[in-house]
């Protein structure tokens, strides 16, 4: 019997050690910041020593943390390589598509049936992914991201602009006639996109200095639910709020004028025919 700490805690530690930031690690793993902190505490308790030192800009590894990272990282790399190779050998027709959780649930999943009907030979598996490392390590075949940073050697296909704006209930919207009116309401934030309100304010020429204490949610879906419950005003990408806007649960009193990026499909040059079919389908969906 192996004497090992909980493997999920080791996995969380590996991500936190690479990012040197619990928030970035949480985004990469598709979990909350508190879940990362809890797993790290559990691992530190099991080992009986501190692995991180907290500071204003993130975290630093302790000497024990460096020792564990030197052992964990190559072990996880080797395990990942073998699993990816085995998966490709046994599921050659499977297409693994990564995207942020909000994009998966609010835009891609409602449309996925259309792609599978048009291409029954492709089995699509969706995975939460927020950065290009998932593509570089072979965890996914294609990625849909709004802001990916560098993309050296990858095929990048722009899909649709990322425009954001305030969303709220129709009752709250009656009080929102200009951008400055937003500051009188509670602002709803997501930990996965903490700068969204600042991006919107900068595009609209208003300052958030007078805004009250924010409410922060782990995911965009939770923030949209809070906005629909009348807890405040959320800020969301237009494409990801469409379902709630169509149903009338939410409205966008000031529209979506702030353009902050472009959602694009990222893939390796040798991705193959299934990714080419996905690319063509996504481009057609994005134009509708």
C-alpha positions in Angstrom: 0.0 0.0 0.0 1.4 3.4 -1.0 1.8 6.1 1.6 0.6 9.2 -0.3 -1.5 12.3 0.6 -4.8 12.7 -1.2 -4.1 12.8 -4.9 -6.5 15.7 -5.6 -4.6 17.8 -3.1 -1.4 17.0 -4.9 -3.0 18.0 -8.2 -4.1 21.3 -6.7 -0.6 21.9 -5.3 1.0 21.2 -8.7 -1.2 23.9 -10.3 -0.7 26.4 -7.4 3.0 25.9 -7.5 3.2 26.5 -11.2 1.1 29.6 -11.2 2.3 31.0 -7.8 -1.2 32.3 -7.4 -4.2 30.6 -5.9 -6.7 32.5 -8.1 -4.9 31.6 -11.3 -4.7 28.0 -10.1 -8.4 27.9 -9.4 -9.2 29.2 -12.9 -6.9 26.6 -14.5 -8.6 23.8 -12.5 -12.1 25.1 -12.9 -12.7 25.4 -9.2 -13.1 28.1 -6.6 -10.3 30.0 -4.8 -11.6 28.6 -1.5 -11.4 25.0 -2.9 -7.8 25.6 -3.8 -7.0 27.0 -0.3 -8.8 24.1 1.4 -6.9 21.5 -0.6 -3.5 23.2 0.2 -4.4 23.3 3.9 -5.3 19.6 3.8 -2.0 18.8 2.1 0.0 20.9 4.6 -1.7 19.2 7.5 -1.0 15.8 6.1 2.7 16.7 5.6 3.0 18.6 8.8 4.7 21.6 7.2 4.0 24.8 5.3 4.2 24.7 1.5 3.4 28.4 0.7 3.9 31.8 2.1 1.2 34.3 1.4 2.0 37.8 0.2 0.2 40.7 -1.6 0.9 39.5 -5.1 0.2 35.8 -4.6 2.1 33.1 -2.9 5.7 31.9 -2.6 6.9 28.4 -2.2 8.6 27.5 1.1 11.7 25.3 1.1 9.4 22.3 1.6 7.2 23.5 -1.2 10.1 23.6 -3.6 11.1 20.1 -2.6 7.6 18.8 -3.2 7.3 20.6 -6.6 10.6 19.1 -7.8 9.1 15.6 -7.1 5.5 16.3 -8.2 5.9 18.1 -11.5 7.9 15.4 -13.4 5.6 12.7 -11.9 2.5 14.5 -13.1 4.1 15.3 -16.5 4.9 11.6 -17.1 1.5 10.4 -16.0 -0.2 13.0 -18.2 1.8 12.0 -21.3 1.0 8.4 -20.8 -2.7 9.0 -20.3 -3.0 11.3 -23.3 -1.2 8.7 -25.4 -3.6 5.9 -24.2 -6.6 8.1 -24.7 -5.6 8.9 -28.3 -5.0 5.2 -29.0 -8.4 4.1 -27.7 -10.6 7.0 -28.7 -9.3 8.2 -32.1 -12.7 9.7 -33.1 -13.1 11.7 -30.0 -12.7 15.5 -30.2 -11.8 17.2 -26.9 -12.8 20.9 -26.9 -11.8 23.2 -24.1 -13.3 26.6 -23.0 -14.0 28.5 -19.9 -16.9 27.1 -17.9 -19.1 30.1 -18.6 -18.6 29.8 -22.4 -19.3 26.0 -22.2 -22.6 26.4 -20.3 -24.0 29.5 -21.8 -22.9 29.3 -25.5 -21.4 26.0 -26.6 -23.5 23.4 -24.8 -26.9 24.7 -26.1 -25.5 24.5 -29.7 -23.6 21.2 -29.4 -26.4 19.0 -30.6 -26.4 20.9 -34.0 -22.7 20.0 -34.5 -23.2 16.3 -33.5 -26.1 15.9 -35.8 -24.1 17.4 -38.7 -21.0 15.3 -37.8 -22.1 12.0 -36.2 -18.6 10.6 -36.7 -17.2 13.0 -34.2 -17.6 12.4 -30.5 -17.2 15.7 -28.7 -16.0 15.8 -25.1 -16.0 19.2 -23.4 -13.5 20.3 -20.8 -13.1 23.4 -18.7 -9.9 25.1 -19.8 -8.8 28.7 -19.4 -5.3 28.9 -20.9 -3.2 27.6 -23.8 -1.2 25.1 -21.6 -4.1 22.6 -22.0 -3.6 22.7 -25.7 0.2 22.6 -25.5 0.2 19.6 -23.3 -2.3 17.7 -25.5 -5.1 17.7 -23.0 -7.5 19.2 -25.6 -7.7 19.2 -29.4 -9.0 22.8 -29.6 -9.6 25.7 -27.3 -12.1 28.6 -27.4 -10.7 31.6 -25.5 -11.2 35.3 -25.4 -7.8 36.4 -24.2 -5.1 33.8 -24.7 -1.9 36.0 -24.8 0.8 34.4 -26.9 -0.2 31.9 -29.6 3.1 31.0 -31.2 2.8 28.1 -33.7 -1.0 27.8 -33.3 -3.8 28.3 -35.8 -6.0 31.1 -34.5 -9.5 31.6 -35.9 -11.4 34.7 -34.7 -15.1 33.8 -34.0 -16.9 36.8 -32.6 -16.1 40.0 -30.6 -16.3 40.0 -26.9 -18.5 42.9 -26.0 -19.5 43.3 -22.3 -22.2 45.4 -20.6 -24.3 45.6 -17.4 -27.2 43.2 -17.0 -29.9 43.3 -14.4 -33.7 42.7 -13.9 -36.2 44.9 -15.8 -37.1 46.6 -12.5 -33.5 47.6 -11.7 -33.0 48.7 -15.4 -35.6 51.4 -14.9 -33.1 53.2 -12.7 -30.2 52.9 -15.2 -30.3 55.7 -17.8 -26.6 56.4 -18.1 -23.3 54.7 -17.2 -22.9 56.7 -14.0 -26.3 55.4 -12.7 -24.7 51.9 -12.4 -22.5 53.1 -9.6 -25.6 53.6 -7.4 -26.4 49.9 -7.5 -24.5 46.9 -5.9 -22.0 45.6 -8.5 -21.7 41.8 -9.0 -18.3 40.4 -9.9 -16.8 37.0 -10.9 -13.5 35.8 -9.5 -12.7 34.4 -12.9 -12.8 37.9 -14.5 -12.1 40.3 -11.7 -11.3 43.2 -14.0 -14.5 43.1 -16.0 -16.1 46.1 -14.4 -12.9 48.2 -14.8 -12.8 47.2 -18.5 -16.4 48.3 -19.0 -15.9 51.5 -17.1 -12.8 52.4 -19.0 -14.6 51.8 -22.3 -17.5 54.0 -21.1 -15.4 56.8 -19.6 -16.7 56.4 -16.0 -14.8 55.8 -12.8 -15.7 53.1 -10.3 -14.2 54.9 -7.3 -17.7 55.5 -5.9 -18.9 52.0 -6.2 -19.9 50.2 -3.0 -18.7 46.8 -1.6 -18.9 44.3 -4.5 -20.4 40.8 -4.4 -18.1 38.2 -5.9 -19.1 34.9 -7.4 -16.9 32.0 -8.6 -18.6 31.6 -12.0 -20.4 33.8 -14.5 -23.5 31.5 -14.2 -23.8 32.2 -10.5 -23.4 35.9 -11.0 -26.2 35.9 -13.7 -28.4 34.1 -11.3 -27.7 36.7 -8.6 -28.5 39.5 -11.1 -31.8 37.8 -12.0 -32.6 37.5 -8.3 -32.3 41.3 -8.0 -29.1 41.3 -5.9 -27.4 43.9 -8.0 -26.0 44.5 -11.5 -23.7 42.1 -13.2 -21.3 42.7 -16.1 -21.3 40.0 -18.7 -20.2 39.2 -22.3 -23.1 39.7 -24.7 -22.7 36.2 -26.2 -22.8 34.5 -22.8 -25.9 36.3 -21.5 -28.1 35.6 -24.6 -30.2 32.9 -23.0 -31.2 35.1 -20.0 -31.7 38.1 -22.3 -34.0 36.1 -24.6 -36.1 34.8 -21.7 -36.5 38.3 -20.3 -35.0 37.4 -16.9 -32.3 40.0 -17.6 -32.0 43.1 -19.7 -29.0 45.1 -20.8 -30.1 48.7 -20.1 -27.0 50.3 -21.6 -26.3 47.6 -24.3 -23.0 46.0 -24.9 -20.9 48.8 -26.3 -17.6 48.0 -24.6 -15.5 45.7 -26.8 -12.7 44.1 -24.8 -11.4 41.3 -27.0 -12.3 38.6 -29.4 -13.4 35.0 -28.8 -11.1 32.8 -31.0 -10.6 29.1 -31.7 -7.0 27.9 -31.0 -5.7 24.6 -32.5 -2.4 23.0 -33.4 -1.5 23.1 -37.1 -1.6 19.3 -37.3 -5.0 19.1 -35.5 -6.6 17.1 -38.4 -10.0 16.9 -40.0 -12.3 16.8 -36.9 -10.9 20.2 -35.8 -11.3 21.6 -39.3 -15.0 20.6 -39.2 -15.4 22.1 -35.8 -13.8 25.3 -37.0 -16.1 25.6 -40.0 -19.2 24.9 -37.8 -18.1 27.5 -35.1 -17.6 30.2 -37.8 -21.1 29.5 -39.1 -22.6 29.6 -35.6 -20.8 32.8 -34.8 -22.2 34.7 -37.8 -25.8 33.9 -36.8 
